[in-house]
Structure formats: C-alpha cells, structure tokens
Amino acid sequence: MERSLTMEIVRVTEAAALSSARWMGRGKKEEADDAATSAMRDVFDTIPMQGTVVIGEGEMDEAPMLYIGEKLGTGSGPLVDVAVDPLEGTSIVAQGTWNALAVIAIADGGNLLHAPDMYMKKIAVGPEAVGAVDINASTKENLAAVAKAKNKQIEDVVAVVLDRPRHKELIEEIREAGARIKLIPDGDVAGAMNTAFDETGVDVLFGVGGAPEGVLAAVALKCLGGEIQGKLVPSNDEERERCKAMGITDINKVFYMDDLCSGDDAIFAASGVTDGELLKGVQFKGQKATTQTVVMRAKSGTVRFIDGKHSLNKKPNLVMES
C-alpha cells in the first residue's frame, strides 16, 4: 500500500465525523448514520486507490452506498480492501453519549476477512497481554491471565462489556472473579481499541458483538500490537448457511488475528464524533470546527493523533481538499 493513504483516509473519517456530529443528541440515529455515510462516500471519490468494500453498510440491495462489493477511489493506485463503519455508535450520537467514532480500515486486496453480518464472540487485549488469553478459556482464567501479564491484581483489572441482556452471565462471572467492569451502550470497536492505551483504563474486552466490527477492531489492534480472537455466533439457519458458504463447517472455529487481517500491512483511522476516553468529539463554533483522529499503520507501527481545525465554509459538502 502507498504510505500516502494513511493521511488520505484521515480526510474520510474527519468528513464523516463532522457530518454526523451535527445530529448529536437529537434522537435521530438514522439521519446521523446517513450523514456520515454520504460524507464518507464523497471523499472516497477523491482518493487515488482501487478500493473494494468488504465490510460496509450491507449488501447492495440493503444500502445505497458503501455497500459490500462497491468500488471506491479514483480507479488508479493500489488495490485495497476497505472496511468501513461510517458511524460506529448511531445510538450514541442520537443520545449524545460517549465513544461514537467514524472508522475506516484498509489492507492490501484479499487480506481482510469478509465477515458476515452476524454476531461474534470476542476477547481483545492490548500488547502487554498478547498470547495470554484464550477465547475458549473461562472468564476467570482469562482475567487472571490478563492480570498476570499486566502485573496487576485481579481487582485492578477493568473489563469492558457491551451493556446487553445477553451478557448477564458474563457480567456475573467478571464480578465473581473480582475484576471491575466498564459497561458501554454501543461501540465495541472503541472498546477493543482502548485496551491498547493505558490512559483509557481498559484492560480487556469480552462479549458478543458484530462480526464486521471484529474485523475493524482486528486492524486497529494489529497496528497497535494487540490481539483479538473471535468465534461466529449464528442465530438462525440462514446465518448458519452463510457460514457454510464461507467455507466454515466448524461453527466453533476460532478466528485469530491473521484470519481477520492477514499480511504485514494495514491502516486504521478513527475520528471522534462524541467525546470518549481516547478521542475528543467534534466541536463547532460558527463556521469553524475541530476534530480529533487517531491513525495508525501496521507496517511501521506508527500511531498518530491528529487535531484538525476546519473552516466549514471552505469545504462545501465536507469534501476536504487538505
């Protein structure tokens, strides 16, 4: 991949964040998502690449843009797989709560898992705990392993879990083990990514979330030196057939980092839409706006935090020229 793509995709996530942030707290998650998707799609047209969406807003008949299989870019430049979540946390934006992101991951063509739109059980950790966890081990065993790897007492370990009824037993297991819990309403890409940054106070992510989000999280953690493991959780016969169509005959198959994102290079970018532990959300003042973005590349290991100041009257339709 071209190194220049690192900064190009920042323009894309910034545009999506700026567009969707206007809907913060207004109770309209579909409108927020549509704004992010439209802005993201517009800026993609300016990027010198031959991209194919492998994780997006749905199949062609489900989404008008950023659908799976859609071609992105100017048609020149490197062939890349593109995984997008224009607004990770639509309900977060609608309610005005924490950790909504505009997210993109790219890798060389053929290197990202074409994850089906179904649930995936996940466990994710940052660099210090790589190799210490096992998705098939018990919750207590994994918490003890994370504590040992990070030189902590188990009561100092913080697990992040999506606040869902399906996680009732998991939450009880974490509490019984003596660890602490941070429940999040949505946004497990942010939850997984935060395990790699000490300042977020998060040590491990547990639970069941979307499989496409698992691939996005894998790219982020590949860049950060962390780890995620996943197992698909089909909920009906149709989803089980989709697994078979992917060549997955063993539903208990564990997807490791190289299954989710292969190769030695990938780029990940996320712009904050609302405030979070890692990124500030968009702030508006008249025709000015500020954004904060993290962008990282696996091949170099570089992680950059970019504070953007935008003159909105010079960026019609939020297609950013620089």
N, C-alpha and C positions, 0 to 999 in steps of 0.2 A: 504494500500500500504506500501511497505517497504521504510523506510526513506532513505536507500542507493540509491534508484532510483533517488533521487534528483541530486546526483553527476554523476550518470551514464548517464543521458540524457544530461548533460553538454558536455560530450565527444562527443555525437552525433552532437549537434549543432556546436561545435568547428570544427569538421571534415568537416561538410557541408560548414561552413564559409570559412575555409582555401581553400577548393577545388574551390569554386565558385569565390572567390576573385581574383584568377588568371585571370579571364575574365573581370575584371573591366575596363570599358571604351573602350572595343574592339568591341562594337557594335553587339555582338552575344549573345542574351539573351537565346536562346535555349541551346547553349553549356554551359552557366553558370548554367542554371537550371539542366541540365543533370549531370554536375559535382557535384552539391550539392546533388542531389538525390542519385547518386551512392555511394558517400562517406557516406551519412546518412544511407543508407541501409546496407552497410558493417559493420558499427559499431553497428547497432541494433543487428546483429547476435551474439554479444559478451555479451549482457545484460541479466542477469538472470530474465526473466519475460515471461509471456504468453500474448503477446500483440496482439490486433486486430486493424487494421487501420479502423477507422470510418470516418476520413476526410484525404484525401491524394491527389495523383496526378490524380485521376479519377477512372473510373470503370476498371475492369480487362482488357477489350478489348481496353482500351484507354491508359493504362500505363504499361510498362514492370515491374515496381517495385513501391513499396509504393502505390499500388492500394487499393481501398476500399475493405475490407474483407481479405487482406493479413495478414498472421500470422508473428509476429516479436518476436525476443528474442530467448533464448536458449531452451525454452519449459518447463523450470522449474521456480518457483517463482509465484508471484501474477498474477491474471487475470486482465488485464487493457485494457481500451480503449485508442487508440493512435490517436491524431490529429497532422498532420504534414503539414508544408509548408517549404520544403527544402530551398526555396529561395523566400522570400516574397519581391518582387520588382525586377523581372527579368529585366525589362526595366531600373530600377535604376542602376543596375550593368552594363548593356550594355552601359549606358550613363555616368557612373561614378559620379552619383549624390548622394543625401543623403537618409539615413534611410533604406537601404536594410538589411534584417535580415534573419537568419536561425532559424526557430521556431519549437518547439515541445510542445505539451500539453498532459498530461496523467491523467487519472482518473480511479477509480475502474470500472470494467466492467459494462456496461449498463448505465453509468452516463453522457455520452456526447451525445448531440443531433446529430443524423446522418443527418446533414443539407444537403439538395440537392444543387447541383451546379447551383445556380441561384442568382439573386440579392436579397439583403436585405436592407431595410431602417433601419438606426441605429441612436441611440443617446447614447453617452457614457460620463461618468464623473468620476472624482476621489472621494475619500472618503468624502470630505467636502460637496459635492453636492448630495450624495446618498439620494434618496427619494424626491428630489426637482424637478426632471424633469419628463416629461410625453411625450412619443413619439407622442401621439395624440393631444398634445397642440400645439399652434402656435410657430414658431421660436422665435418671440419676447417674448412670455411668458416664454419660456424655458431659453432664455438668461437672462431675468430679475430674474428668479429663481436661476440661477447659480450665478449671481452677488450678490444676497442677501445672499445665502448660504456661499459664499466665502468672504463676507464682502468687496466687490469691487464695484466701479462704473461700470455701464454697458460699458462705453467706455474703461475700463481697461480689459474687458473680451476678451480672444482670442479663437476663434473657429477654429478648423482645419477641412478642407473640401478637398476631392479629387477634383483635377482640371479637371472637366469633363463638357461637354456641358449640360448634364442633370441637372447640379447643378446651372444653370444660375439664376433661380428664387430664389433658396435658398440663393445664394450669395447676391443677391439684398436685400432679407429680412434681412440678417445679417447686411448689411451696413446701411439699413434704420433704424434698431434698435439702431445703434450707436456703435456696437461692432467691434472688429478688426478680421481679417481673416488671417490664415496661409494656403495657398493653397499648397497641396502636389501632386506630379505627380503620385504616387502609394504608397502602404504600409499603409492601414488603420488599420492594427493590431498595428503597431508602433504608429499611431495617437491616437488610443484609449488608449493604454498603457501609453502614455505620459501625459494623463490627470491626472494621479495619482502622478506625480512627479512635484513639484513646479519649479525645475530647468529647466524644458523644456519650461516653459512659456505658456503651453497649458491648457485651462480650460474645453473645451467641444468639442466632435466630433459630427458632423452632416453629414448626407448624405447617399447615396446608394452605397454599395459596395458588395463584395461577401458574401454569407451566410456562407460558411465554415470559412471564416476569422472572421465572427461574433462569432463563437464558440471559436476559438482560443483567440480572444480578451476577451471573457467572462471568460475563465480560468485565464488569466492574471489578470483581474480586480477582480475576486473572491479572488485571492491570495493577492491582494493589498487593498481590502476593497472598491473597486469602484463599478460601476454599468453600465450595458449596457442593452438597450431594442432594440428589433428588430421586423420588420414585413417583411415577404417574399414578393417579388415583381416579380411574374411570368410574363414573357414577351410574352408567347405564349401558345397555347392549350396543347402542350406537357408538359410544365412546370406546368401548372395548374393540369394536370392529375397526375404528380409526387407529387404534394401537397396532392391530394386526396388519393393517395396510402400511404402517410404518416399518413393518418387519419385527415388531416387538411381540413375541409369542409368550414371553415370561413377564407377567404384569409386575412381578416383584423385582424386575431389573433395576439396578442402581445406576443412575446417571452421575458420572464423575465429571470433573472439570473438563477433561479432554473430550468427553461425549457432548457436552453442552457448547463448548467453544474450543475447537481444535486449532492446531497451528501455533506459531510463536508470536503472532501479532494480532492485535485488536485495539480498537479505540472506543472509548466510552465518554460521553458527556452528559451532564445533568445540570439544568438551571433551576434554581429555586423559584417556585411560584408563590408559595406561602412560606413563612419562616419555619426553619427546622433546626435540629441540633447541629447540622453541618453547614447548611447554606441559608443565607437570608433570602426572603422572598422579594418580589418586585415592589418597589416603592415609586409612587407617582407624585409629581408636583408640577402642575401646569403641563407644558409641552416637554418636560424632562422626565426621565425615568431611570432607575438604577436596577441592575440585575447582578446576581452572583452565580457563577458557574464553576463546577469542577470538571476538568477534562484530563484524561489520562490515556497513556499508551502502554500496552503490554511489552512491546519490544524494547523500549528504552527504560521502562519503569518510571517515567516522568509523570508527576501529578502536579497540575497547575490549578490554582484558584484565581479566577478572573472576575474582577469587578468591572462591570460595564456601565457607562453613563451614556444615555441615548437621548438624542434630540428627535422627538417623535414627529415633528413637522417636516423633518428632512428624510423621513423613512415612510413614504406612502405605502400602505398595505403591509407595513413592517418588513418589507424586503430590504434587508440590511446590506449596504454596499461595502461596509468596512467594520 
